[in-house]
Amino acid sequence: MARRDCETQMFRVPSEREDETKRILQEIYNALSERGYNPINQIVGYIISEDPTYITNHNNARALIRKLDRDELLATLLKNYLGI
């Protein structure tokens, strides 16, 4: 088998998109809380499945989550979790 040289792909989220992602995620979290859902469980369900029915329509949260690219959302969450 021939050896293939592979380049590692780079994925970057522009910082202005990160701020928008955080703002939208906070709005979604608040909407889920207001409706009595566990926001963490619902958002994780959405991230895993990309099924928007995990997110309530309350305060337009479902439309907001659809504005976010799932890769950008995961990158933002990971960076915040790691504190970088």
FIPAVO-110546 format. One line per field, with one value per atom (N, C-alpha, C, CB): residue number from 0; chain; atom name; x, y, z. Coordinates in Angstrom, 2 decimals. Atoms other than C-alpha are relative to their C-alpha. Last residue first. Glycine has a CB too. Layout:
// residues N
num	(NUM,...)
chaine	(A,...)
atome	(CA,...)
c1	(X,...)
c2	(Y,...)
c3	(Z,...)
END
This chain:
// residues 84
num	(83,83,83,83,82,82,82,82,81,81,81,81,80,80,80,80,79,79,79,79,78,78,78,78,77,77,77,77,76,76,76,76,75,75,75,75,74,74,74,74,73,73,73,73,72,72,72,72,71,71,71,71,70,70,70,70,69,69,69,69,68,68,68,68,67,67,67,67,66,66,66,66,65,65,65,65,64,64,64,64,63,63,63,63,62,62,62,62,61,61,61,61,60,60,60,60,59,59,59,59,58,58,58,58,57,57,57,57,56,56,56,56,55,55,55,55,54,54,54,54,53,53,53,53,52,52,52,52,51,51,51,51,50,50,50,50,49,49,49,49,48,48,48,48,47,47,47,47,46,46,46,46,45,45,45,45,44,44,44,44,43,43,43,43,42,42,42,42,41,41,41,41,40,40,40,40,39,39,39,39,38,38,38,38,37,37,37,37,36,36,36,36,35,35,35,35,34,34,34,34,33,33,33,33,32,32,32,32,31,31,31,31,30,30,30,30,29,29,29,29,28,28,28,28,27,27,27,27,26,26,26,26,25,25,25,25,24,24,24,24,23,23,23,23,22,22,22,22,21,21,21,21,20,20,20,20,19,19,19,19,18,18,18,18,17,17,17,17,16,16,16,16,15,15,15,15,14,14,14,14,13,13,13,13,12,12,12,12,11,11,11,11,10,10,10,10,9,9,9,9,8,8,8,8,7,7,7,7,6,6,6,6,5,5,5,5,4,4,4,4,3,3,3,3,2,2,2,2,1,1,1,1,0,0,0,0)
chaine	(A,A,A,A,A,A,A,A,A,A,A,A,A,A,A,A,A,A,A,A,A,A,A,A,A,A,A,A,A,A,A,A,A,A,A,A,A,A,A,A,A,A,A,A,A,A,A,A,A,A,A,A,A,A,A,A,A,A,A,A,A,A,A,A,A,A,A,A,A,A,A,A,A,A,A,A,A,A,A,A,A,A,A,A,A,A,A,A,A,A,A,A,A,A,A,A,A,A,A,A,A,A,A,A,A,A,A,A,A,A,A,A,A,A,A,A,A,A,A,A,A,A,A,A,A,A,A,A,A,A,A,A,A,A,A,A,A,A,A,A,A,A,A,A,A,A,A,A,A,A,A,A,A,A,A,A,A,A,A,A,A,A,A,A,A,A,A,A,A,A,A,A,A,A,A,A,A,A,A,A,A,A,A,A,A,A,A,A,A,A,A,A,A,A,A,A,A,A,A,A,A,A,A,A,A,A,A,A,A,A,A,A,A,A,A,A,A,A,A,A,A,A,A,A,A,A,A,A,A,A,A,A,A,A,A,A,A,A,A,A,A,A,A,A,A,A,A,A,A,A,A,A,A,A,A,A,A,A,A,A,A,A,A,A,A,A,A,A,A,A,A,A,A,A,A,A,A,A,A,A,A,A,A,A,A,A,A,A,A,A,A,A,A,A,A,A,A,A,A,A,A,A,A,A,A,A,A,A,A,A,A,A,A,A,A,A,A,A,A,A,A,A,A,A,A,A,A,A,A,A,A,A,A,A,A,A)
atome	(N,CA,C,CB,N,CA,C,CB,N,CA,C,CB,N,CA,C,CB,N,CA,C,CB,N,CA,C,CB,N,CA,C,CB,N,CA,C,CB,N,CA,C,CB,N,CA,C,CB,N,CA,C,CB,N,CA,C,CB,N,CA,C,CB,N,CA,C,CB,N,CA,C,CB,N,CA,C,CB,N,CA,C,CB,N,CA,C,CB,N,CA,C,CB,N,CA,C,CB,N,CA,C,CB,N,CA,C,CB,N,CA,C,CB,N,CA,C,CB,N,CA,C,CB,N,CA,C,CB,N,CA,C,CB,N,CA,C,CB,N,CA,C,CB,N,CA,C,CB,N,CA,C,CB,N,CA,C,CB,N,CA,C,CB,N,CA,C,CB,N,CA,C,CB,N,CA,C,CB,N,CA,C,CB,N,CA,C,CB,N,CA,C,CB,N,CA,C,CB,N,CA,C,CB,N,CA,C,CB,N,CA,C,CB,N,CA,C,CB,N,CA,C,CB,N,CA,C,CB,N,CA,C,CB,N,CA,C,CB,N,CA,C,CB,N,CA,C,CB,N,CA,C,CB,N,CA,C,CB,N,CA,C,CB,N,CA,C,CB,N,CA,C,CB,N,CA,C,CB,N,CA,C,CB,N,CA,C,CB,N,CA,C,CB,N,CA,C,CB,N,CA,C,CB,N,CA,C,CB,N,CA,C,CB,N,CA,C,CB,N,CA,C,CB,N,CA,C,CB,N,CA,C,CB,N,CA,C,CB,N,CA,C,CB,N,CA,C,CB,N,CA,C,CB,N,CA,C,CB,N,CA,C,CB,N,CA,C,CB,N,CA,C,CB,N,CA,C,CB,N,CA,C,CB,N,CA,C,CB,N,CA,C,CB,N,CA,C,CB,N,CA,C,CB,N,CA,C,CB,N,CA,C,CB,N,CA,C,CB)
c1	(-0.98,-9.13,-0.69,0.74,-0.45,-11.04,1.04,0.55,-1.45,-11.26,0.57,0.74,-0.21,-15.06,1.48,-0.46,0.43,-15.24,0.21,-1.45,-0.93,-13.14,-0.38,0.03,-1.26,-15.19,1.00,0.59,0.20,-18.51,1.30,-1.05,0.20,-17.34,-0.16,-1.22,-1.30,-15.99,-0.10,0.50,-0.87,-19.21,1.36,0.19,0.55,-21.36,0.89,-1.42,-0.34,-19.13,-0.49,-0.59,-1.44,-19.38,0.45,0.76,-0.29,-23.17,1.48,-0.54,-0.65,-23.56,0.42,1.23,-1.34,-25.90,0.48,0.03,-0.96,-28.85,1.43,-0.27,-0.26,-30.97,0.96,-1.31,-0.97,-30.63,0.34,-0.55,-1.33,-32.30,1.04,0.01,-0.52,-35.33,1.43,-0.92,-0.26,-35.88,0.55,-1.27,-1.24,-35.46,0.33,-0.08,-0.67,-38.14,1.31,0.29,-0.94,-39.09,0.85,0.91,0.16,-40.75,1.10,0.02,0.31,-40.37,-0.11,-1.29,1.34,-38.67,-0.15,-0.33,0.01,-35.46,-1.42,1.00,-0.54,-35.20,-0.08,1.45,1.10,-37.51,0.48,-0.82,0.41,-34.55,-1.16,-0.37,1.45,-33.08,-0.51,-0.63,0.33,-29.34,-1.51,0.79,0.91,-29.02,-0.23,-1.32,-0.24,-26.03,-0.82,-0.32,-1.34,-26.14,0.26,1.07,-0.04,-29.91,1.36,-0.33,0.80,-29.84,0.00,-1.42,-0.83,-27.00,-0.76,0.40,-1.01,-29.14,0.93,0.82,0.64,-32.11,1.02,-1.07,0.41,-30.08,-0.58,-1.01,-1.22,-28.36,-0.38,0.86,-0.63,-31.60,1.23,0.39,-1.40,-33.50,0.79,0.48,-0.88,-36.99,1.36,0.16,-0.10,-39.43,0.84,-1.34,1.03,-40.59,0.10,0.12,1.32,-38.64,-1.12,-0.19,0.21,-35.52,-1.40,1.06,0.23,-35.76,-0.29,1.21,1.32,-36.16,-0.34,-0.04,1.03,-33.21,-1.40,0.14,-0.04,-30.91,-1.12,1.38,0.61,-31.95,-0.08,0.79,1.43,-31.18,-0.75,-0.22,0.57,-27.82,-1.51,0.69,0.09,-27.00,-0.60,1.39,1.12,-27.82,-0.18,0.22,1.23,-25.51,-1.23,0.00,0.24,-22.70,-1.31,1.16,0.36,-22.97,-0.32,1.12,1.38,-22.94,-0.50,-0.12,0.83,-19.77,-1.48,0.41,0.03,-18.18,-0.89,1.41,1.00,-19.18,-0.10,0.36,1.30,-17.27,-1.14,-0.11,0.37,-14.27,-1.36,1.06,-0.33,-14.11,-0.53,-0.56,1.23,-14.44,0.41,-0.92,-0.03,-11.44,-1.36,1.12,1.35,-11.11,0.07,-1.02,0.18,-7.73,-1.45,0.99,0.87,-7.29,-0.16,-1.37,1.04,-4.28,-0.83,0.59,-0.08,-2.36,-1.16,-0.03,1.26,-2.00,0.27,-0.98,-0.26,0.99,-1.31,1.16,0.57,-0.13,0.38,-1.54,0.14,1.98,-0.55,1.36,-0.79,1.38,-0.30,-0.28,0.84,0.00,0.89,-0.96)
c2	(-0.56,29.31,0.91,-1.13,-1.31,28.41,0.62,-0.10,0.06,24.71,1.33,-0.45,1.05,24.72,-0.06,-1.38,-0.53,28.03,-1.00,0.40,-1.07,26.72,0.58,1.11,0.62,23.52,1.05,-0.82,0.68,25.36,-0.59,-1.09,-1.02,27.71,-0.62,0.87,-0.65,24.85,1.05,0.65,0.92,22.86,0.62,-1.30,0.15,25.80,-0.89,-0.57,-1.22,26.54,-0.05,1.23,0.03,22.93,1.23,-0.07,0.93,22.99,-0.09,-1.38,1.16,26.11,-0.92,0.42,0.40,28.40,-1.21,-0.29,-0.98,30.13,-0.41,1.37,0.32,27.01,0.98,-0.03,1.11,27.50,-0.36,-1.24,-0.47,30.92,-1.12,0.58,-0.71,29.56,0.49,1.19,1.01,27.06,0.64,-0.78,0.73,29.75,-1.01,-0.72,0.21,32.07,-0.80,1.34,-1.11,33.25,-0.23,0.20,-1.15,29.85,1.03,-0.44,-1.14,27.54,1.29,-0.24,-0.57,25.05,1.12,0.52,-1.40,23.26,0.55,0.82,-0.07,19.47,1.42,-0.49,0.15,19.65,-0.10,-1.22,-1.26,21.08,-0.14,0.97,-0.01,17.60,1.25,-1.30,-1.12,18.07,0.05,-0.10,0.46,14.67,1.02,-0.36,1.39,15.13,-0.38,-0.96,0.10,18.92,-1.40,0.38,-0.65,18.98,-0.18,1.49,0.80,16.44,0.57,-0.12,1.16,18.39,-0.92,-0.78,-0.48,21.54,-1.14,1.16,-0.29,19.76,0.45,1.07,1.25,18.18,0.26,-0.74,0.74,21.47,-1.27,-0.33,-0.54,23.46,-0.78,1.41,-0.01,21.22,0.45,-1.42,1.07,22.22,0.08,0.09,1.10,24.32,-1.18,-0.49,1.01,26.66,-1.23,-0.43,-0.60,29.58,-0.99,1.20,-0.11,27.42,0.53,0.91,1.37,26.50,0.01,-0.90,0.42,30.16,-1.40,0.03,-0.71,31.18,-0.45,1.50,0.52,28.52,0.63,0.28,1.32,29.56,-0.63,-0.92,-0.21,33.19,-1.33,0.78,-0.51,32.21,0.23,1.31,1.14,30.12,0.41,-0.61,0.83,33.07,-1.18,-0.51,-0.76,35.39,-0.84,1.30,-0.06,32.83,0.70,0.74,1.35,32.13,-0.02,-1.00,0.20,35.87,-1.38,0.15,-0.87,36.32,-0.18,1.47,0.58,33.33,0.80,-0.08,1.09,34.67,-0.67,-1.04,-0.66,37.89,-1.01,0.99,-0.42,35.77,0.71,0.91,-1.41,34.02,0.48,0.88,-0.77,30.26,1.46,-0.54,-1.21,28.35,0.68,0.98,-0.54,24.82,1.17,-1.08,-1.02,23.65,0.49,1.19,-1.10,20.41,0.94,-0.52,-0.22,18.29,1.20,0.20,-1.26,17.51,0.07,1.20,-0.70,13.98,1.27,-0.91,-1.12,12.36,0.77,0.93,-1.28,9.07,1.05,-0.09,-0.96,5.95,1.31,0.22,-1.23,3.40,0.92,0.71,-1.17,0.00,1.24,-0.01)
c3	(0.96,25.65,-0.99,-0.74,-0.45,28.82,-0.92,1.38,-0.27,28.01,0.46,-1.24,-1.01,28.32,0.40,-0.54,-1.29,26.46,1.12,-0.06,-0.40,23.59,1.36,-1.06,-0.41,23.47,0.47,-1.14,-1.29,23.39,0.53,-0.14,-1.03,20.65,1.37,-0.33,-0.20,18.53,1.11,-1.31,-0.74,19.00,0.29,-0.78,-1.35,17.93,0.85,-0.07,-0.71,14.96,1.45,-0.71,-0.24,13.83,0.78,-1.33,-1.10,14.30,0.30,-0.33,0.60,12.16,1.14,-0.89,-0.41,14.02,-0.78,1.49,0.52,12.38,0.28,0.60,1.41,12.93,-0.65,-0.77,0.03,16.68,-1.44,0.74,-0.34,16.31,-0.11,1.41,1.17,14.46,0.27,-0.37,1.03,17.27,-1.27,-0.32,-0.25,19.92,-1.09,1.34,1.28,18.48,0.12,-0.64,0.27,21.97,-1.25,1.20,-0.88,22.60,-0.26,1.48,0.86,19.58,0.81,-0.77,-0.02,21.89,-1.03,1.40,-0.39,20.96,-0.13,-0.87,-1.36,20.88,0.55,0.03,-0.95,17.86,1.45,-0.36,-0.62,15.91,0.99,-1.05,0.09,15.29,0.72,0.60,0.89,14.75,-0.29,-1.31,1.05,16.46,-1.12,0.60,0.41,18.75,-1.23,1.15,0.58,18.92,-0.52,1.05,1.31,19.40,-0.67,0.13,0.92,22.19,-1.39,0.51,0.33,23.84,-0.98,1.29,0.95,23.63,-0.41,0.62,1.28,25.22,-1.04,0.18,0.66,28.00,-1.38,0.87,0.38,28.84,-0.74,1.25,1.21,28.74,-0.46,0.24,-0.42,31.17,-1.22,0.54,0.49,30.10,0.68,-1.53,-0.96,32.14,-0.46,0.32,0.31,29.35,0.90,-1.45,-0.21,30.80,-0.23,-0.91,-1.44,31.01,0.31,0.64,-0.49,27.31,1.50,-0.30,0.49,26.36,0.51,-1.54,-0.76,28.55,-0.40,-0.19,-1.37,27.05,0.83,0.66,0.08,23.54,1.39,-0.96,0.23,24.30,-0.04,-1.32,-1.26,25.79,-0.13,0.43,-0.91,22.70,1.34,0.21,0.43,20.46,0.95,-1.44,-0.24,22.38,-0.34,-0.81,-1.45,22.52,0.31,0.70,-0.43,18.78,1.49,-0.32,0.43,18.03,0.43,-1.53,-0.85,20.08,-0.34,-0.17,-1.33,18.36,0.93,0.57,0.04,14.96,1.36,-1.08,0.00,15.73,-0.07,-1.17,-1.35,16.75,0.04,0.58,-0.21,13.37,1.34,-1.13,-0.11,13.81,0.22,1.16,-0.84,12.56,-0.04,-0.47,-0.12,11.23,0.95,0.50,-1.02,9.97,-0.03,-0.21,0.37,8.06,1.19,-0.48,-0.98,8.86,-0.42,1.41,-0.71,5.72,0.99,-0.98,-0.26,4.58,0.79,0.76,-0.89,2.94,0.14,-0.53,0.40,1.50,1.03,-0.15,-1.10,1.75,-0.55,0.72,0.11,-0.97,1.17,-1.33,0.00,0.00,0.00,1.21)
END
